[in-house]
Amino acid sequence: MAAQPGMPEAKGQVADAVRGNWVDRLAPLWARPYLRLSRADRPIGTWLLLLPCWWGLLLGIGQTNSAGWQDLWIFAGCGIGAWLMRGAGCTWNDITDRNIDGAVERTRSRPIPSGQVSVRQALSYLVAQALVAFLILITFHPNAILLGLIALVPVAIYPFAKRFTWWPQVFLGIAFNWGALLAYTAHTGALGWPAVALYAAGMAWTLFYDTIYAHQDKEDDALIGVKSTARLFGDRTVPWLRGFLVATVLLMTLAIVLAFTPDRSVLALVVALGGAWFMGWHMAWQLNQLDTEAPETCLRLFRSNRDAGLIPVLFLAAAALL
């Protein structure tokens, strides 16, 4: 069906979703609004929530130099849980932002402001996603369960952050990288300094990619009074992003050194460090491509952070085998 001027290509399709995504093509009609509400048609957010979980698990395996069948479940459980909790978080975000979303060109086609889903229906869907995620969480170590419950606090606060601070991306980083702490603890049984350093690296990475993302909406945000690091940094965005890049690499390097010394081989340490360094090269490539005045470029680079985050996963997995 041809798109009408100013409208998404398919009925109910969200404006910034990938065209031809599986939700718009294959999902039952009744389920599509709910899947759009949880961003199933835009999987990048699930990846960005999941990857720090896998970092934390693999860092823990690298530190202890041991792995078992439970780790396979942690690996898979984090994947399912990330999909569910990203969906629950996005549902909560859309409930709290329904009036703001209706005033922004890119977001007015989302299910709640466009009338596809009522607030009551969205709340019910939120509870269902959170309950299934909780059933997965309780299969992990008790200390990891406690961390999972604490994570609900930054998730609840994040949608309101852009109303009272120029740094809402910090709150997103707190929420989105919590899995590094949780998955590390699920494997080791206790929270450790390597996981804390890795968590800080993830927060710097989030500030990097979400500032790029926020540049898409800066004009609408300025009109309606929504704050962001994109608006705060303005023409100095690139120097700030360069700083976040350096912080990401250095903090991830620290996490790996703390985990792999003195008990692991030099080869395992060097391979693991390659994940941090090559991720840094990917982020540098993004900076070279960045045009903050081109929304399409910002969205493309934001999505490329799935690949950036997968780099440490591959290197940490290889180091764990050595």
C-alpha positions as CSV (number, residue, x, y, z in Angstrom):
1,M,0.0,0.0,0.0
2,A,1.4,3.4,-0.9
3,A,2.1,5.8,1.9
4,Q,-0.1,9.0,2.1
5,P,1.9,12.2,2.4
6,G,3.2,12.7,6.0
7,M,1.9,9.3,7.1
8,P,3.8,6.0,7.9
9,E,3.9,3.5,5.0
10,A,1.6,0.9,6.7
11,K,-1.5,1.4,8.8
12,G,-0.4,1.9,12.4
13,Q,3.3,1.7,11.6
14,V,5.6,3.9,13.8
15,A,7.4,6.5,11.8
16,D,11.0,5.6,12.9
17,A,10.5,1.8,12.6
18,V,12.4,-0.1,10.0
19,R,10.2,-0.4,6.9
20,G,9.1,-4.0,6.3
21,N,9.8,-5.1,9.8
22,W,8.4,-8.4,11.0
23,V,5.7,-6.8,13.2
24,D,4.1,-5.0,10.3
25,R,4.4,-8.0,8.0
26,L,3.8,-11.1,10.1
27,A,2.3,-10.4,13.5
28,P,-1.4,-10.8,14.0
29,L,-3.3,-7.6,13.6
30,W,-4.5,-7.6,17.2
31,A,-1.0,-7.9,18.5
32,R,0.7,-5.3,16.4
33,P,-0.1,-2.2,18.6
34,Y,1.2,-4.0,21.7
35,L,4.4,-5.2,19.9
36,R,4.9,-1.6,18.6
37,L,4.4,-0.4,22.2
38,S,7.3,-2.6,23.4
39,R,9.4,-1.6,20.3
40,A,9.5,-5.1,18.9
41,D,9.6,-3.4,15.5
42,R,12.7,-1.6,16.6
43,P,15.1,-4.2,18.1
44,I,18.1,-2.0,18.6
45,G,16.9,-1.0,22.1
46,T,16.8,-4.7,23.2
47,W,20.3,-5.2,21.9
48,L,21.5,-2.1,23.8
49,L,19.9,-3.5,27.0
50,L,21.1,-7.0,26.4
51,L,24.8,-6.5,25.5
52,P,25.9,-5.2,28.9
53,C,24.3,-8.3,30.4
54,W,26.5,-10.5,28.2
55,W,29.5,-8.4,28.9
56,G,29.0,-8.9,32.7
57,L,28.4,-12.7,32.3
58,L,31.5,-13.2,30.2
59,L,33.6,-11.0,32.4
60,G,32.6,-13.1,35.4
61,I,33.4,-16.3,33.5
62,G,36.7,-14.8,32.5
63,Q,37.5,-13.9,36.1
64,T,36.6,-17.3,37.6
65,N,37.9,-19.2,34.6
66,S,34.9,-21.5,34.9
67,A,31.5,-22.0,33.2
68,G,28.6,-24.4,33.7
69,W,25.2,-25.2,32.4
70,Q,23.7,-22.5,34.6
71,D,25.7,-19.9,32.6
72,L,23.9,-21.0,29.4
73,W,20.6,-20.3,31.1
74,I,21.9,-16.9,32.3
75,F,22.9,-16.2,28.8
76,A,19.5,-17.1,27.4
77,G,17.6,-15.7,30.3
78,C,19.2,-12.4,29.9
79,G,18.1,-12.4,26.2
80,I,14.5,-13.1,27.1
81,G,14.5,-10.8,30.1
82,A,16.1,-8.0,28.1
83,W,13.3,-8.3,25.5
84,L,10.6,-8.2,28.1
85,M,12.1,-5.5,30.3
86,R,12.9,-3.3,27.3
87,G,9.3,-3.7,26.3
88,A,8.1,-3.0,29.8
89,G,10.3,0.1,30.1
90,C,9.2,1.4,26.7
91,T,5.6,0.8,27.7
92,W,6.1,2.8,30.9
93,N,8.0,5.5,28.9
94,D,5.1,5.8,26.4
95,I,2.5,6.0,29.2
96,T,4.3,8.9,30.9
97,D,5.3,10.6,27.7
98,R,2.0,10.3,25.8
99,N,1.4,14.0,25.7
100,I,5.0,14.8,24.8
101,D,5.1,12.1,22.1
102,G,2.0,13.6,20.5
103,A,3.8,16.9,20.0
104,V,6.9,15.5,18.4
105,E,6.9,14.6,14.7
106,R,8.9,11.4,15.0
107,T,6.9,10.0,17.9
108,R,3.3,11.0,17.3
109,S,2.6,7.8,15.5
110,R,3.4,5.7,18.6
111,P,0.5,3.5,19.7
112,I,-0.8,5.6,22.6
113,P,-0.7,9.1,21.1
114,S,-2.0,7.7,17.8
115,G,-4.9,5.9,19.6
116,Q,-4.0,2.3,18.8
117,V,-3.8,1.4,22.5
118,S,-5.4,3.0,25.6
119,V,-3.5,3.9,28.7
120,R,-5.4,1.2,30.6
121,Q,-4.5,-1.4,28.0
122,A,-0.9,-0.3,28.1
123,L,-0.7,-0.6,31.9
124,S,-2.1,-4.2,31.7
125,Y,0.5,-5.0,29.1
126,L,3.3,-3.5,31.2
127,V,2.3,-5.6,34.2
128,A,2.2,-8.8,32.1
129,Q,5.7,-8.2,30.7
130,A,7.2,-7.4,34.1
131,L,5.7,-10.5,35.7
132,V,7.2,-12.9,33.1
133,A,10.6,-11.1,33.4
134,F,10.3,-11.6,37.2
135,L,9.8,-15.4,36.8
136,I,13.1,-15.5,34.9
137,L,14.9,-13.3,37.4
138,I,14.0,-15.6,40.4
139,T,15.9,-18.5,38.7
140,F,19.2,-16.6,39.3
141,H,21.4,-16.2,42.3
142,P,19.7,-14.4,45.3
143,N,22.1,-11.5,45.1
144,A,21.3,-11.1,41.4
145,I,17.6,-11.2,42.2
146,L,18.1,-8.3,44.7
147,L,20.0,-6.3,42.0
148,G,17.1,-7.0,39.6
149,L,14.6,-5.6,42.0
150,I,16.7,-2.5,42.7
151,A,16.9,-1.9,38.9
152,L,13.2,-1.0,38.9
153,V,14.0,2.4,40.5
154,P,16.0,3.9,37.7
155,V,13.6,2.4,35.1
156,A,10.7,4.2,36.9
157,I,12.5,7.5,37.1
158,Y,14.0,7.7,33.6
159,P,11.0,8.9,31.7
160,F,10.7,12.0,34.0
161,A,14.4,12.8,33.8
162,K,14.2,15.0,30.7
163,R,11.8,17.2,32.6
164,F,14.2,18.2,35.3
165,T,17.8,17.7,34.1
166,W,19.9,18.4,31.0
167,W,21.4,14.9,31.5
168,P,18.5,12.4,31.1
169,Q,21.0,10.2,29.3
170,V,22.7,9.5,32.6
171,F,19.5,8.0,34.0
172,L,19.2,5.9,30.8
173,G,22.7,4.7,31.3
174,I,22.0,3.8,34.9
175,A,19.0,1.7,33.8
176,F,20.3,0.2,30.6
177,N,23.6,-1.0,31.9
178,W,22.3,-2.6,35.1
179,G,22.5,-6.0,33.5
180,A,26.3,-5.8,33.6
181,L,26.1,-5.9,37.4
182,L,23.2,-8.4,37.5
183,A,24.7,-11.0,35.1
184,Y,28.2,-10.8,36.6
185,T,26.6,-11.4,40.0
186,A,24.4,-14.2,38.7
187,H,27.6,-16.1,37.7
188,T,30.0,-15.2,40.5
189,G,27.4,-14.9,43.3
190,A,28.7,-11.6,44.5
191,L,29.1,-8.1,43.1
192,G,32.8,-7.1,42.4
193,W,34.8,-4.2,41.3
194,P,35.3,-5.5,37.8
195,A,31.6,-5.4,37.3
196,V,31.4,-1.9,38.7
197,A,34.0,-0.6,36.3
198,L,32.2,-2.4,33.4
199,Y,29.0,-0.8,34.5
200,A,30.7,2.7,34.4
201,A,32.0,1.9,30.9
202,G,28.5,1.1,29.8
203,M,27.2,4.3,31.1
204,A,29.8,6.3,29.2
205,W,28.8,4.3,26.1
206,T,25.1,5.1,26.6
207,L,25.9,8.8,26.9
208,F,27.7,8.5,23.6
209,Y,25.0,6.7,21.6
210,D,22.0,8.3,23.1
211,T,23.4,11.8,22.6
212,I,23.6,10.9,18.9
213,Y,20.0,9.6,19.0
214,A,18.7,12.8,20.8
215,H,20.0,15.0,18.0
216,Q,17.1,13.7,15.9
217,D,14.5,15.5,18.1
218,K,16.4,18.6,19.3
219,E,14.2,21.1,17.4
220,D,11.0,19.6,18.7
221,D,12.5,19.2,22.2
222,A,13.4,22.9,22.2
223,L,9.9,23.9,21.3
224,I,8.2,21.8,24.0
225,G,10.9,22.3,26.7
226,V,12.4,18.7,26.8
227,K,16.0,18.6,28.0
228,S,18.8,16.4,26.6
229,T,22.6,16.2,26.2
230,A,22.1,16.9,22.5
231,R,20.6,20.3,23.3
232,L,23.1,20.9,26.1
233,F,26.2,20.2,24.1
234,G,25.0,21.8,20.8
235,D,28.0,22.6,18.6
236,R,30.4,21.0,21.1
237,T,28.8,17.6,20.7
238,V,31.8,16.0,19.0
239,P,34.3,16.9,21.7
240,W,31.9,15.6,24.4
241,L,31.4,12.4,22.4
242,R,35.1,11.9,22.0
243,G,35.4,12.2,25.8
244,F,32.7,9.5,26.3
245,L,34.5,7.3,23.8
246,V,37.8,7.6,25.8
247,A,36.0,6.9,29.0
248,T,34.2,3.9,27.6
249,V,37.5,2.3,26.5
250,L,39.5,3.2,29.6
251,L,36.8,1.9,32.0
252,M,36.3,-1.3,30.1
253,T,40.0,-1.8,30.0
254,L,40.1,-1.3,33.8
255,A,37.3,-3.8,34.3
256,I,39.1,-6.4,32.2
257,V,42.4,-5.9,34.0
258,L,40.7,-6.2,37.4
259,A,39.0,-9.4,36.3
260,F,41.9,-11.1,34.5
261,T,44.8,-10.4,36.7
262,P,46.7,-12.0,38.3
263,D,45.1,-15.5,37.7
264,R,44.6,-15.5,33.9
265,S,47.2,-15.9,31.2
266,V,48.7,-12.9,29.4
267,L,47.1,-14.1,26.1
268,A,43.6,-14.2,27.6
269,L,44.1,-10.7,29.0
270,V,45.3,-9.3,25.7
271,V,42.4,-10.9,23.8
272,A,39.9,-9.6,26.2
273,L,41.4,-6.1,26.0
274,G,41.0,-6.3,22.2
275,G,37.2,-6.1,22.8
276,A,37.5,-2.7,24.5
277,W,40.0,-1.3,21.9
278,F,38.2,-2.4,18.8
279,M,34.9,-1.1,20.3
280,G,36.7,2.2,20.6
281,W,37.7,2.1,17.0
282,H,34.0,1.5,16.0
283,M,32.9,4.5,18.1
284,A,35.7,6.6,16.4
285,W,34.3,5.5,13.1
286,Q,30.8,6.8,14.2
287,L,32.3,10.1,15.1
288,N,33.9,10.4,11.7
289,Q,30.5,9.8,10.1
290,L,28.4,12.0,12.4
291,D,26.4,14.9,11.1
292,T,24.3,16.2,13.9
293,E,22.1,18.1,11.5
294,A,21.1,15.0,9.6
295,P,18.5,13.0,11.5
296,E,18.8,10.0,9.1
297,T,22.6,9.8,9.8
298,C,22.0,10.1,13.6
299,L,19.5,7.2,13.5
300,R,21.8,5.0,11.4
301,L,24.8,5.6,13.6
302,F,22.7,5.0,16.7
303,R,21.6,1.6,15.4
304,S,25.2,0.7,14.5
305,N,25.9,0.5,18.2
306,R,24.6,-3.0,18.2
307,D,27.7,-4.0,16.3
308,A,29.9,-1.8,18.5
309,G,28.5,-3.6,21.6
310,L,28.9,-7.0,20.1
311,I,32.6,-6.6,19.7
312,P,33.5,-7.0,23.4
313,V,31.1,-10.0,23.6
314,L,33.1,-11.8,20.9
315,F,36.5,-10.9,22.4
316,L,35.5,-11.7,26.0
317,A,34.0,-15.1,24.8
318,A,37.3,-15.9,23.1
319,A,39.3,-14.9,26.1
320,A,37.1,-17.1,28.4
321,L,38.1,-20.1,26.2
322,L,41.8,-19.5,26.6
